[in-house]
């Protein structure tokens, strides 16, 4: 029972770290998508200007 008592907080900490890493990556991907959308708008504007 002592091992399980120590393992659970460790597993929780590992899971929290994993979730934090995933959330960080999601934020990076959102930023990349925003930049791509801005580039698309610029290209569309250039294309329309012709």
C-alpha positions as CSV (number, residue, x, y, z in Angstrom):
1,X,0.0,0.0,0.0
2,X,2.9,2.4,0.7
3,X,4.1,2.0,-2.9
4,X,0.7,3.0,-4.3
5,X,0.6,5.9,-2.0
6,X,3.9,7.3,-3.4
7,X,3.1,6.3,-7.0
8,X,-0.2,8.2,-7.3
9,X,1.3,11.7,-6.7
10,X,4.1,10.9,-9.1
11,X,1.7,9.8,-11.8
12,X,-0.4,12.9,-11.2
13,X,2.7,15.1,-11.5
14,X,3.7,13.3,-14.7
15,X,0.2,13.7,-16.2
16,X,0.1,17.4,-15.3
17,X,3.5,17.9,-17.0
18,X,2.3,16.1,-20.1
19,X,-0.9,18.2,-20.2
20,X,1.1,21.4,-19.7
21,X,3.3,20.4,-22.6
22,X,0.4,19.6,-24.9
23,X,-1.3,22.9,-24.0
24,X,1.9,24.8,-24.8
25,X,2.1,23.0,-28.2
26,X,-1.5,23.8,-28.9
27,X,-0.8,27.5,-28.3
28,X,2.2,27.3,-30.7
29,X,0.0,25.7,-33.4
30,X,-2.7,28.4,-32.9
31,X,-0.1,31.1,-33.4
32,X,1.2,29.3,-36.6
33,X,-2.4,29.1,-37.9
34,X,-3.0,32.8,-37.2
35,X,0.2,33.7,-39.1
36,X,-0.9,31.5,-42.0
37,X,-4.3,33.1,-42.1
38,X,-2.7,36.5,-42.2
39,X,-0.4,35.4,-45.1
40,X,-3.5,34.1,-46.9
41,X,-5.2,37.4,-46.5
42,X,-2.2,39.2,-47.8
43,X,-1.9,36.9,-50.8
44,X,-5.7,37.3,-51.5
45,X,-5.3,41.1,-51.3
46,X,-2.4,41.0,-53.7
47,X,-4.3,38.7,-56.1
48,X,-7.4,41.0,-56.0
49,X,-5.3,44.1,-56.6
50,X,-4.3,42.8,-60.1
